[in-house]
Amino acid sequence: MTWRRERWSADHSLPIGVTKRAQVGELVRAGDIIAAGATLAGALRIPGARRLGLSPSDLDRELRARVGSDVVARTVLARVGRRFARSVTAPIDGRLLHVTVDGDLYIAPIVDRWTVRATLDGVVSRSDDAIVEIEGDAWCFQGAAAYGPDAIGELTLGVDGPNADLAAARIDVRLGGRIIVGGARVSAEVITRAHACGAAGLVAGGVPPAGLRVVYGDAVTASGSPSRDDRPTVLCLMGFGSGALPQAVYEPFAALAGARAAIHTASARLFVFSTADIGRSETLSPEVGLTEDRPATDVPVERADAETDETDSEHEEPAQTEEELTPSASDGSPRG
């Protein structure tokens, strides 16, 4: 759990129906559209060659619309003759998908259009109908889990300290399009208000699972909600529940506030595009492990101090909190 500035890669999975995508070697910025397409419904079969009195092999010569193009209702798809013309027209708005060997045409209605935006400043290193991959330099923090679509916006602090919970009253329309750092926890009320105010995303130490279900429903899944989902993205840095951010994690947010940032949900990573020197906190980087099946964040101490604390702790009862951090389902080795 540390901030690192180096070269990263981000994979952007593409839905079926790609019509346009960025090419290998193309330079892009976070937020640029790198792929677009459409979702189609069941196709209709339209008589073509038979209606025109042509052999199937001659139909291609008379086509007025290119296969793969979008057409509107009553568009002439093929036509023969002059004085006594015969034609085939599109019965619906849709896309001309295919011409069969028998000379018939298939048109499918378009039920939705989608776009995929880049989450890194960099260069396209792979581009096909399944994935567009981008490589670029950025500050990055590896989170535990992310929910919602990829998010791009200005990084903004929403709390006054690492132990504070983000209050719903601090979110208004002025934070629209921004990624808000929410401290130890963001609640369902905060997520709902951020959605209403147009916030791009929320970043916090933990999020109550019940709050996620309230906003995203029972079908909520980590790292991969539909790309057209307009609800704000939620990035859990440490897990579920409530988790105060260590100083070594929180302080860089203050240095990077105001910079462009992006949440890549597939890898649960926060990218920040800044050359700022976030420095080194006097607090050592936290070591996160599992203690009694719960994530525990500890700061390394000198051996002498550790022995003293160990002796004192024999006579103390373990501290209890109202809400403890529970492990994330996606905890484990960082994804590529």
QUINOR-V151221 format. One record per pair of residues at least 24 apart in sequence whose ideal C-beta (glycine too) atoms are under 10 Angstrom apart, sorted by the first residue. I is the first residue (numbers start at 0). J is the second residue. If there is no record, write none. Layout:
# QUINOR-V151221
I J
I J
This chain:
# QUINOR-V151221
0 140
0 141
0 142
0 143
0 236
0 237
0 244
0 245
0 247
0 248
0 284
0 285
0 286
0 287
0 294
0 296
1 139
1 140
1 141
1 247
1 248
1 251
1 284
1 285
2 138
2 139
2 140
2 141
2 247
2 248
2 250
2 251
2 252
2 254
2 255
2 269
2 271
2 277
2 280
2 284
3 137
3 138
3 139
3 140
3 141
4 136
4 137
4 138
4 139
4 271
4 273
4 274
4 275
4 276
4 277
5 136
5 137
5 138
5 139
6 119
6 121
6 134
6 135
6 136
6 137
6 139
7 118
7 119
7 121
7 133
7 134
7 135
7 136
7 137
7 138
7 139
7 263
7 266
7 268
7 270
7 335
8 119
8 121
8 124
8 125
8 132
8 133
8 134
8 135
8 263
8 266
8 335
9 117
9 118
9 119
9 121
9 131
9 132
9 133
9 134
9 135
9 137
9 139
9 149
9 261
9 263
9 265
9 266
9 268
9 270
9 335
10 118
10 124
10 125
10 129
10 130
10 131
10 132
10 133
10 263
10 265
10 266
10 334
10 335
11 115
11 116
11 117
11 118
11 119
11 123
11 125
11 126
11 130
11 131
11 132
11 133
11 149
11 226
11 263
11 265
12 115
12 129
12 130
12 131
12 223
12 226
12 265
13 113
13 115
13 126
13 127
13 128
13 129
13 130
13 131
13 226
14 38
14 111
14 113
14 115
14 128
14 129
14 225
14 226
14 227
15 39
15 113
15 128
15 129
16 94
16 107
16 109
16 111
16 112
16 113
16 128
17 113
17 115
17 126
17 127
17 128
17 129
17 131
18 67
18 68
18 69
18 94
18 112
19 114
20 115
20 123
20 126
20 127
20 128
20 130
20 131
21 115
21 117
21 122
21 123
21 126
21 131
21 133
22 123
22 126
22 131
23 122
23 123
23 124
23 125
23 126
23 127
23 131
23 132
24 122
24 123
24 124
24 126
25 122
25 123
25 126
25 131
25 133
26 120
26 121
26 122
26 123
26 133
26 135
27 116
27 117
27 118
27 119
27 120
27 121
27 122
27 123
27 131
27 133
27 135
28 116
28 117
28 119
28 120
28 121
28 133
28 135
28 151
28 259
28 272
29 116
29 117
29 118
29 119
29 120
29 121
29 133
29 135
29 137
29 149
29 150
29 151
29 152
29 259
29 260
29 261
29 263
29 270
29 272
30 116
30 117
30 118
30 120
30 149
30 150
30 151
30 152
30 199
30 259
30 261
31 116
31 117
31 120
31 133
31 151
32 114
32 115
32 116
32 117
33 114
33 115
33 116
33 117
33 118
33 123
33 126
33 131
33 132
33 133
34 113
34 114
34 115
34 116
34 117
34 126
34 128
34 130
34 131
34 226
35 112
35 113
35 114
35 115
36 109
36 111
36 112
36 113
36 114
36 115
36 128
37 69
37 93
37 94
37 107
37 108
37 109
37 110
37 111
37 112
37 113
38 107
38 109
38 110
38 111
38 112
38 113
38 227
39 93
39 94
39 96
39 106
39 107
39 108
39 109
39 110
39 111
40 91
40 93
40 107
40 108
40 109
40 110
40 111
41 105
41 107
41 108
41 110
42 93
42 94
42 95
42 96
42 97
42 104
42 105
42 106
42 107
42 108
43 89
43 90
43 91
43 93
43 96
43 104
43 105
43 106
43 107
43 108
44 97
44 99
44 101
44 103
44 104
44 105
44 106
45 76
45 77
45 87
45 88
45 89
45 90
45 91
45 95
45 103
45 104
45 105
45 106
46 87
46 101
46 102
46 103
46 104
47 76
47 77
47 87
47 98
47 99
47 101
47 102
47 103
47 104
47 105
48 77
48 87
48 98
48 99
48 101
48 102
48 103
48 104
49 87
49 101
49 102
49 103
50 77
50 79
50 85
50 86
50 87
50 102
50 103
50 104
51 77
51 78
51 79
51 80
51 84
51 85
51 86
51 87
51 102
52 79
52 80
52 85
53 77
53 79
53 85
53 102
54 102
55 98
55 99
55 100
55 101
55 102
55 103
56 100
56 102
57 102
58 87
58 98
58 99
58 101
58 102
58 103
58 104
59 98
59 102
61 85
61 86
61 87
62 87
62 95
62 98
62 104
63 87
63 88
64 89
64 94
64 95
64 104
64 106
65 95
66 94
66 95
66 96
66 97
66 98
66 104
66 105
67 94
67 95
67 96
67 97
68 94
68 95
68 96
69 93
69 94
69 95
69 106
69 109
70 94
70 95
70 106
72 106
74 106
76 104
76 106
77 102
77 104
111 227
112 227
113 225
113 226
113 227
114 226
114 227
115 148
115 149
115 226
116 148
116 149
116 150
116 151
116 226
116 261
117 149
117 151
117 261
117 263
118 149
118 150
118 151
118 260
118 261
118 262
118 263
118 264
118 265
118 266
118 268
118 269
118 270
119 261
119 263
119 268
119 270
119 272
120 259
120 261
120 270
120 272
121 270
121 272
132 335
133 263
135 270
135 272
136 270
136 272
136 274
137 258
137 259
137 260
137 261
137 268
137 269
137 270
137 271
137 272
137 273
138 251
138 254
138 255
138 258
138 260
138 269
138 270
138 271
138 272
138 273
138 274
138 275
138 277
139 263
139 266
139 268
139 269
139 270
139 271
139 333
140 202
140 234
140 236
140 248
140 251
140 252
140 255
140 267
140 268
140 269
140 270
140 271
141 236
141 266
141 267
141 268
141 269
141 332
141 333
141 334
142 202
142 203
142 204
142 222
142 233
142 234
142 235
142 236
142 237
142 238
142 262
142 263
142 264
142 266
142 267
142 268
142 269
142 327
142 329
142 333
143 204
143 205
143 206
143 221
143 234
143 235
143 236
143 237
143 238
143 239
143 242
143 267
143 287
143 294
143 324
143 326
143 327
143 328
143 329
143 330
143 331
144 205
144 206
144 211
144 221
144 222
144 233
144 234
144 235
144 236
144 237
144 238
144 239
144 264
144 267
144 327
144 328
144 329
144 330
145 200
145 202
145 221
145 222
145 223
145 224
145 232
145 233
145 234
145 235
145 236
145 262
145 263
145 264
145 265
145 266
145 267
145 268
145 269
145 329
146 190
146 200
146 201
146 206
146 211
146 214
146 215
146 219
146 220
146 221
146 222
146 223
146 224
146 228
146 230
146 231
146 232
146 233
146 234
146 235
146 262
146 264
146 267
147 190
147 194
147 199
147 200
147 201
147 211
147 214
147 215
147 219
147 221
147 222
147 223
147 224
147 225
147 226
147 228
147 229
147 230
147 231
147 232
147 233
147 234
147 262
147 264
148 199
148 200
148 223
148 224
148 225
148 226
148 227
148 228
148 229
148 230
148 231
148 232
148 262
148 264
149 199
149 200
149 224
149 226
149 232
149 261
149 262
149 263
149 264
149 265
150 176
150 177
150 178
150 198
150 199
150 200
150 201
150 202
150 231
150 232
150 233
150 234
150 260
150 261
150 262
150 263
150 264
150 269
151 176
151 178
151 199
151 200
151 232
151 259
151 260
151 261
151 262
151 263
151 270
151 272
152 176
152 177
152 178
152 179
152 197
152 198
152 199
152 200
152 231
152 232
152 259
152 260
152 261
152 262
153 177
153 178
153 179
153 199
153 256
153 257
153 258
153 259
153 260
154 178
154 179
154 180
154 199
154 200
154 202
154 252
154 255
154 256
154 257
154 258
154 259
154 260
154 261
154 269
154 271
154 272
154 273
155 179
155 180
155 198
155 199
155 202
155 252
155 256
155 257
155 260
156 180
156 181
156 182
156 249
156 252
156 253
156 255
156 256
156 257
157 181
157 182
157 185
157 189
157 193
157 198
157 201
157 202
157 203
158 182
158 183
158 184
158 185
158 203
158 244
158 249
158 252
160 243
160 244
160 246
160 249
161 204
161 242
161 243
161 244
161 245
161 246
161 247
161 248
161 249
161 250
161 252
162 204
162 241
162 242
162 243
162 244
162 249
163 243
163 244
163 249
164 189
164 203
164 204
164 205
164 241
164 243
165 189
165 190
165 192
165 193
165 201
165 202
165 203
166 192
167 191
167 192
167 193
167 196
168 192
170 194
170 195
170 196
170 198
170 201
170 231
171 195
171 196
171 198
172 196
172 197
172 198
173 197
174 198
174 199
175 199
176 200
177 201
177 231
177 257
177 260
178 202
178 231
178 232
178 234
178 259
178 260
178 261
178 262
178 269
178 271
179 203
179 231
180 204
180 234
180 236
180 244
180 249
180 252
180 253
180 255
180 256
180 260
180 269
181 205
181 206
181 233
181 234
181 236
181 244
182 241
182 242
182 243
182 244
182 249
182 252
183 236
183 237
183 240
183 241
183 242
183 243
183 244
183 249
183 322
183 324
184 210
184 235
184 239
184 240
184 241
184 242
184 243
184 322
184 324
185 210
185 211
185 231
185 233
185 234
185 235
185 241
186 210
186 213
186 214
186 241
187 211
187 212
187 213
187 214
187 215
188 213
188 214
189 214
189 231
189 233
190 214
190 215
190 230
190 231
190 232
190 233
191 230
191 231
192 231
193 230
193 231
193 232
193 233
194 229
194 230
194 231
195 231
196 231
197 229
197 231
198 230
198 231
198 232
199 231
199 232
199 260
199 261
199 262
200 230
200 231
200 232
200 233
200 234
200 260
200 261
200 262
200 264
200 269
201 231
201 232
201 233
201 234
201 235
201 262
202 232
202 233
202 234
202 235
202 236
202 244
202 252
202 260
202 262
202 269
203 233
203 234
203 235
203 236
203 237
203 241
203 242
203 244
204 235
204 236
204 237
204 238
204 240
204 241
204 242
204 243
204 244
204 245
204 248
204 249
204 296
204 324
205 235
205 236
205 237
205 238
205 239
205 240
205 241
205 242
205 243
205 244
205 294
205 322
205 323
205 324
205 325
205 327
206 233
206 234
206 235
206 236
206 237
206 238
206 239
206 240
206 241
206 242
206 327
207 239
207 240
207 241
207 322
207 325
208 239
208 240
208 325
208 327
208 328
209 239
210 239
211 235
211 239
220 264
220 328
221 264
221 265
221 267
221 327
221 328
221 329
222 263
222 264
222 265
222 266
222 267
222 268
222 328
222 329
222 334
223 264
223 265
224 264
226 264
231 262
232 261
232 262
232 263
232 264
233 262
233 264
234 262
234 263
234 264
234 267
234 268
234 269
235 267
235 324
235 327
235 329
236 267
236 269
236 327
237 285
237 287
237 294
237 296
237 324
237 326
237 327
237 330
238 287
238 293
238 294
238 323
238 324
238 325
238 326
238 327
238 328
238 329
238 330
239 294
239 322
239 323
239 324
239 325
239 326
239 327
239 328
240 293
240 294
240 320
240 321
240 322
240 323
240 324
240 325
240 326
240 327
241 320
241 321
241 322
241 323
241 324
241 325
242 287
242 294
242 296
242 322
242 323
242 324
242 325
243 296
243 320
243 324
244 285
244 296
245 280
245 282
245 283
245 284
245 285
245 286
245 287
245 296
245 297
245 298
246 280
246 281
246 282
246 283
246 285
246 298
247 279
247 280
247 281
247 282
247 283
247 284
247 285
247 298
248 280
248 282
248 284
248 285
248 296
249 280
249 282
250 277
250 278
250 279
250 280
250 281
250 282
251 275
251 277
251 278
251 279
251 280
252 277
253 277
254 278
263 334
265 334
265 335
266 329
266 333
266 334
266 335
267 327
267 329
267 330
267 333
267 334
268 333
268 334
287 324
287 330
289 326
289 330
291 317
291 323
292 325
292 326
293 323
293 324
293 325
293 326
294 323
294 324
294 325
294 326
294 327
294 330
295 323
295 324
296 324
